[in-house]
Amino acid sequence: MKISGQPVARLSREIEGRDDILATRTFRRTKTFISNRIWPVLDPVVKRHKELVQKGEILSVLEQQLLKTIDGEGSIRTDRLRKKLKLEAKENNSKFHRALTSLESYALIIGVEDPHPEKHLHANIWQTWETRTRGGIDRAGLSYEKALAKLLEKTIDACVLAREDQIRKWFHWSADMKEVAKELLLNEAILKAGPYLVSSRVRDVNN
């Protein structure tokens, strides 16, 4: 049975428009919905990314310009963002959208479709992570190392079963997730079955 993409797109818009949900591309650079229960886990990771940006260790010049503009505006729609950076020409389409996707992969920016667009105009409204999550997170939370471990644990919980050799492809940043996984296995926060990492919830269910 063929399922129309329209209801899926509508559902996606409804989910990403909720106050307790964020739409990011942190997992395999694909749209990933993150509930507010995970925001405190991801926040120290985003904070580390911001530090690396300030040191000039990550992001291209265009990505830095986009992030700075979105941060300065507080909230800005895609078409206005392109206009502000003089990227309206069609030849800029690919690099513009690649840069946005990269920023989303680091969770540095969050986009939600404009609920009241002009006719025939579909565009996201962009905010930085800090602006979008303001008031929704206890900022005095986990260290970066503990946040990274908790994020991997929660991701494996969501997947239930995942090949160990694939986790290095999950996240855009270069943290050594293999070492994080080893630590989680030692603490039995996750389990292992052959080449697979398994959510500890499987053990809890069996017990």
Residue pairs with C-beta under 8 A, 6 or more apart in sequence:
12 23
12 31
13 113
13 115
15 21
15 23
15 33
16 22
16 23
16 33
16 111
16 112
16 113
17 112
17 113
17 115
20 35
20 36
21 33
21 34
21 35
21 36
22 33
22 34
22 36
22 39
22 110
22 132
22 133
23 31
23 32
23 33
23 34
23 110
23 111
23 112
24 31
24 32
24 34
24 104
24 105
24 107
24 110
25 31
25 32
25 101
25 104
25 105
25 172
26 32
26 34
26 42
26 104
26 105
26 106
26 107
26 171
26 172
27 155
27 170
27 171
28 169
28 170
29 101
29 105
29 172
34 42
36 136
38 151
38 154
39 133
39 136
39 137
40 137
40 138
40 141
40 142
41 142
41 147
41 150
41 151
41 154
42 107
42 147
42 151
43 129
43 133
43 137
43 139
43 141
43 147
44 141
44 142
44 143
44 144
44 146
44 147
45 107
45 144
45 147
45 148
45 151
45 173
46 106
46 107
46 108
46 129
47 144
48 144
49 58
49 106
49 107
49 108
49 173
50 108
52 58
53 59
53 64
53 67
53 108
58 106
58 173
59 67
59 102
59 103
59 106
60 99
60 102
62 95
62 96
62 99
63 99
63 102
63 103
65 85
66 81
66 85
66 99
66 100
66 103
66 109
67 103
67 108
67 109
67 128
69 76
69 81
69 84
69 85
70 76
70 81
70 109
70 126
70 127
70 128
71 128
71 131
73 81
73 84
74 127
74 131
75 125
75 126
75 127
75 131
76 84
76 125
76 126
77 114
77 123
77 124
77 125
77 126
78 100
78 111
78 123
78 124
78 125
78 126
79 121
79 123
81 126
82 88
82 92
82 96
87 96
100 109
100 111
100 126
102 172
103 109
104 110
104 111
105 171
105 172
106 172
106 173
107 129
108 128
108 129
109 126
109 127
109 128
109 129
110 126
110 127
110 128
110 129
110 132
110 133
111 124
111 125
111 126
111 127
112 124
112 125
113 122
113 123
113 124
113 125
114 121
114 122
114 123
114 124
114 125
117 123
141 147
142 150
148 175
148 177
148 180
149 180
149 183
149 184
149 189
152 167
152 177
152 180
152 181
152 184
152 190
153 184
153 189
153 190
155 170
156 162
156 184
156 190
156 197
156 198
156 199
157 199
157 200
157 201
159 199
160 198
160 199
160 201
160 202
161 193
161 196
161 197
161 198
161 199
162 196
162 197
163 195
163 196
163 197
164 181
164 192
164 195
164 196
164 197
165 195
167 177
167 178
167 181
167 197
168 177
168 178
170 177
171 177
181 190
181 197
184 190
185 191
185 192
185 197
188 200
189 200
190 197
190 198
190 199
190 200
191 197
191 198
191 199
191 200
191 202
191 203
192 198
